[in-house]
Amino acid sequence: MKKTMSLLLMSLMGLFGTYAWAGSARQDTDARLQSSVDVLHAIMAIPDKGIPEEVLSNAKCILVVPDLIKGGFILGGKHGRGVASCRTSDVRSAPAFVSVGRGSWGLQI
């Protein structure tokens, strides 16, 4: 009886945990997409410092990583998550969620 109850409780906890992860993943993607849009709008709003329209119109893909974290002393690394969109004929593709990461060693400047 105790084994049955413990298996039932563990399966219920797993079930509710799955729903919690799905909800947080949805919120994470919404937040990442909105953050990337905000960063792109902020860059384009800067006079004389934004991305030129000619470069933007000829670009094959656009990748925006708003929360890139970099650090290092002897060992270094960076990690960030963002959104990419590529050109297919005359329209942009649906957003693709990407993760960028890299490690390094040596003199960090």
C-alpha positions, 0 to 999 in steps of 0.5 A: 500500500505504501509503495502504491501511494508513493508511486501515485504521489510521484507520478502526480508530482511529475505531472504537475512539474511538467505543466509548470515547466511548459508554462515557464518555457512559454513565458521564457520564449515570450520574454526573450522575443520581446526583449530582442524586439526592444533591443532592435528598436533601441538600436534603430532609434539611435541617430547616426549609430543605428544599423544602416537601412542598406545593410539591414535590407541586404542581410540574409539573417538577423540575430539578436542576443539581448542578454549576452553575459561575458566574463573572464580572468584566466578562463573566460566564457560567454553565454546568451540566448536570443532570436534569429530570423532569416530571409526566405525570398522576399519575406523573413522567416519565423523567429528561431530561438538560439543559444550562444556560448563559448569558452576561452583560456589565456590572457583575457583583455 
